Every structure is written in C-alpha cells, then in structure tokens.
Amino acid sequence: MTLVVTDGARKLLAKRGRDPVHGARPLKRSIQRLVQDPLAMMLLEGKFSDGDTVEVDVRNGELTFNKAKVATPAA
C-alpha cells in the first residue's frame, strides 16, 4: 500500500501535534492516533488492500482516507 498525504492533512497534523515544550513527541502521538490507528482499522475491515494507494486529506476539519485514483502508465 502507498500512502499519499495532502498538504491540508500535513497542516492539520502539524497543528494538532504542535507542542513547543515537548518537541516531536506530541506530533508522533497525533500521527499514531489520527492516521495509523484509523488506517489499521480500515485495513482490518477490508476497505483497503495490498497495492492500493490511499490518500489522506482533510474534510470539515477531520482527516479522510480514500482510495486514490492512480494513472496507469501507457503501454
């Protein structure tokens, strides 16, 4: 699986994970909570499979996970 994170998703993660006192630890936890955990559940539920490209984006202030449309190379 390939994960594509949009600029909007990166900004949301940076905003929610920002903590000048504790450094990068809150960012790591935010990524785990907001990306890894939901994505793992979706994989277990069969929403995505091996070979899929998943795009992480933002809608209404929350991260969304969608199967990205990948252009197939010309033969």
ZADRENDO-438255 format. One record per atom (N, C-alpha, C, O, CB): residue in one letter; x, y, z. Coordinates in pm, whole numbers, padded with zeros to 5 digits, always signed. Glycine has a CB too. Example, Ala and Ser with C-alpha at 12.3 -4.5 7.8 and 13.67 -1.06 7.14 Angstrom:
% ZADRENDO-438255
A+01319-00569+00780;A+01230-00450+00780;A+01320-00330+00780;A+01424-00332+00846;A+01131-00447+00905;S+01285-00225+00708;S+01367-00106+00714;S+01290+00003+00787;S+01341+00114+00804;S+01408-00060+00572;
***
This chain:
% ZADRENDO-438255
M+00084-00117+00000;M+00000+00000+00000;M+00089+00123+00000;M+00195+00127+00062;M-00096+00000+00121;T+00041+00223-00072;T+00110+00352-00077;T+00022+00454-00008;T-00100+00456-00029;T+00143+00394-00224;L+00082+00538+00072;L+00008+00642+00143;L+00048+00778+00087;L+00166+00812+00083;L+00034+00635+00296;V-00051+00856+00044;V-00029+00990-00008;V-00098+01086+00089;V-00218+01075+00114;V-00084+01006-00155;V-00022+01180+00144;V-00076+01275+00241;V-00078+01413+00176;V+00026+01464+00133;V+00010+01277+00374;T-00196+01473+00169;T-00209+01604+00106;T-00150+01712+00196;T-00126+01690+00314;T-00357+01635+00076;D-00127+01830+00137;D-00075+01942+00215;D-00171+01980+00328;D-00128+02013+00438;D-00051+02064+00124;G-00301+01974+00301;G-00400+02006+00404;G-00391+01911+00522;G-00401+01954+00637;G-00541+02002+00345;A-00372+01782+00494;A-00359+01682+00600;A-00232+01706+00680;A-00231+01693+00802;A-00360+01539+00541;R-00124+01741+00610;R+00003+01770+00681;R-00014+01889+00774;R+00034+01888+00888;R+00117+01798+00579;K-00082+01992+00726;K-00104+02111+00809;K-00187+02078+00932;K-00158+02126+01041;K-00171+02221+00728;L-00291+01997+00915;L-00375+01958+01028;L-00294+01878+01130;L-00305+01902+01250;L-00496+01876+00980;L-00213+01784+01082;L-00130+01704+01173;L-00029+01792+01246;L-00006+01774+01366;L-00057+01593+01096;A+00032+01886+01174;A+00129+01975+01237;A+00062+02063+01343;A+00119+02087+01450;A+00198+02063+01131;K-00058+02110+01312;K-00131+02195+01407;K-00170+02118+01532;K-00152+02166+01644;K-00256+02254+01340;R-00222+01999+01514;R-00267+01919+01629;R-00152+01857+01706;R-00167+01825+01824;R-00360+01809+01583;G-00037+01840+01641;G+00077+01779+01707;G+00178+01878+01759;G+00283+01839+01811;G+00143+01687+01615;R+00148+02006+01747;R+00244+02110+01787;R+00244+02129+01937;R+00140+02152+01999;R+00212+02243+01717;D+00361+02120+01994;D+00380+02148+02136;D+00525+02189+02157;D+00614+02105+02161;D+00342+02023+02225;P+00549+02321+02170;P+00687+02368+02182;P+00760+02315+02305;P+00883+02308+02306;P+00688+02519+02185;V+00687+02277+02408;V+00750+02229+02531;V+00800+02086+02517;V+00909+02053+02565;V+00653+02238+02647;H+00721+01999+02453;H+00754+01857+02448;H+00815+01812+02315;H+00839+01693+02296;H+00630+01777+02474;G+00841+01902+02226;G+00907+01867+02100;G+00821+01783+02008;G+00702+01811+01991;G+01034+01794+02128;A+00880+01679+01949;A+00813+01599+01847;A+00725+01488+01904;A+00649+01427+01829;A+00915+01538+01756;R+00734+01460+02031;R+00655+01351+02088;R+00505+01368+02065;R+00439+01272+02026;R+00682+01339+02237;P+00449+01486+02087;P+00305+01502+02059;P+00271+01482+01912;P+00163+01432+01880;P+00258+01640+02104;L+00361+01520+01821;L+00337+01500+01679;L+00333+01351+01647;L+00245+01306+01572;L+00447+01570+01595;K+00425+01276+01702;K+00426+01131+01681;K+00297+01069+01730;K+00239+00984+01662;K+00547+01067+01751;R+00251+01110+01847;R+00126+01057+01902;R+00006+01098+01817;R-00086+01019+01797;R+00107+01105+02046;S+00008+01220+01766;S-00101+01266+01679;S-00107+01183+01551;S-00215+01146+01506;S-00084+01415+01645;I+00008+01155+01494;I+00012+01073+01372;I-00040+00932+01402;I-00115+00875+01323;I+00156+01067+01315;Q-00001+00876+01515;Q-00049+00743+01552;Q-00200+00744+01570;Q-00270+00657+01518;Q+00019+00695+01680;R-00251+00840+01644;R-00393+00847+01677;R-00480+00883+01557;R-00587+00827+01539;R-00415+00948+01788;L-00433+00977+01475;L-00515+01029+01366;L-00495+00958+01232;L-00583+00964+01146;L-00487+01173+01349;V-00379+00891+01213;V-00352+00826+01084;V-00336+00675+01101;V-00412+00598+01041;V-00226+00886+01019;Q-00240+00632+01180;Q-00209+00489+01189;Q-00324+00406+01244;Q-00360+00303+01186;Q-00087+00469+01275;D-00382+00450+01354;D-00489+00371+01416;D-00612+00358+01325;D-00660+00247+01304;D-00529+00433+01549;P-00666+00470+01271;P-00782+00454+01182;P-00750+00375+01055;P-00832+00296+01009;P-00836+00591+01144;L-00631+00395+01001;L-00593+00324+00880;L-00582+00173+00908;L-00623+00092+00825;L-00460+00378+00825;A-00527+00136+01022;A-00518-00006+01058;A-00657-00068+01069;A-00678-00180+01023;A-00442-00022+01192;M-00751+00002+01128;M-00888-00049+01139;M-00951-00066+01001;M-01020-00164+00975;M-00975+00046+01226;M-00928+00030+00912;M-00983+00021+00777;M-00923-00097+00700;M-00992-00163+00622;M-00958+00151+00700;L-00795-00124+00723;L-00732-00240+00660;L-00794-00369+00711;L-00822-00460+00634;L-00580-00239+00686;L-00814-00376+00842;L-00875-00495+00900;L-01018-00514+00852;L-01065-00627+00838;L-00873-00487+01052;E-01089-00404+00826;E-01227-00410+00779;E-01235-00440+00629;E-01343-00463+00576;E-01299-00279+00810;G-01120-00439+00561;G-01117-00470+00419;G-01146-00352+00328;G-01173-00371+00209;G-01214-00578+00391;K-01143-00231+00381;K-01170-00113+00298;K-01056-00085+00200;K-01078-00028+00094;K-01193+00009+00385;F-00935-00124+00237;F-00818-00109+00151;F-00746-00242+00147;F-00757-00323+00240;F-00724+00006+00201;S-00671-00264+00040;S-00597-00390+00030;S-00458-00364-00025;S-00423-00251-00061;S-00672-00490-00060;D-00380-00469-00031;D-00243-00460-00080;D-00244-00404-00222;D-00324-00447-00305;D-00173-00598-00076;G-00156-00309-00248;G-00148-00249-00380;G-00228-00121-00396;G-00209-00049-00494;G-00192-00346-00480;D-00317-00092-00301;D-00396+00031-00308;D-00309+00152-00276;D-00210+00142-00203;D-00515+00025-00211;T-00347+00265-00331;T-00289+00393-00293;T-00396+00467-00214;T-00505+00494-00266;T-00242+00475-00419;V-00365+00500-00090;V-00460+00566-00003;V-00420+00712+00013;V-00306+00743+00048;V-00468+00495+00136;E-00515+00801-00012;E-00491+00944+00003;E-00552+00991+00135;E-00669+00969+00163;E-00551+01023-00117;V-00469+01058+00214;V-00514+01117+00340;V-00535+01265+00312;V-00443+01335+00270;V-00411+01092+00458;D-00657+01312+00337;D-00692+01451+00309;D-00771+01505+00428;D-00788+01435+00528;D-00774+01464+00176;V-00819+01628+00417;V-00897+01690+00524;V-01032+01732+00468;V-01041+01789+00360;V-00822+01813+00584;R-01137+01702+00545;R-01271+01748+00512;R-01340+01784+00644;R-01346+01703+00736;R-01351+01639+00431;N-01391+01904+00649;N-01461+01952+00770;N-01374+01940+00896;N-01425+01907+01004;N-01591+01875+00790;G-01246+01967+00882;G-01155+01966+00996;G-01112+01829+01044;G-01046+01818+01148;G-01218+02035+01107;E-01146+01724+00970;E-01107+01588+01008;E-01035+01521+00892;E-01059+01554+00775;E-01231+01506+01050;L-00948+01427+00924;L-00878+01353+00820;L-00972+01254+00753;L-01057+01192+00818;L-00755+01280+00879;T-00956+01240+00622;T-01032+01141+00546;T-00935+01047+00477;T-00822+01085+00446;T-01127+01209+00444;F-00979+00927+00452;F-00898+00824+00387;F-00976+00773+00267;F-01086+00719+00282;F-00862+00708+00487;N-00919+00790+00149;N-00986+00747+00027;N-00888+00675-00064;N-00769+00706-00067;N-01048+00866-00046;K-00942+00579-00138;K-00859+00510-00237;K-00831+00609-00348;K-00924+00661-00411;K-00929+00380-00292;A-00704+00635-00373;A-00665+00733-00474;A-00672+00670-00612;A-00645+00552-00630;A-00524+00787-00447;K-00708+00753-00707;K-00708+00708-00847;K-00567+00726-00899;K-00513+00836-00902;K-00813+00789-00934;V-00509+00616-00941;V-00372+00617-00990;V-00374+00600-01141;V-00437+00508-01193;V-00286+00507-00922;A-00305+00688-01209;A-00297+00677-01355;A-00212+00557-01391;A-00104+00537-01337;A-00239+00805-01418;T-00263+00476-01484;T-00186+00362-01529;T-00093+00406-01643;T-00135+00481-01731;T-00280+00246-01574;P+00030+00360-01640;P+00124+00402-01744;P+00082+00347-01880;P+00027+00237-01889;P+00266+00355-01709;A+00110+00423-01983;A+00078+00381-02119;A+00170+00267-02160;A+00288+00263-02125;A+00091+00498-02217;A+00114+00174-02234;A+00193+00056-02277;A+00284+00086-02392;A+00356-00002-02438;A+00102-00058-02315;
***
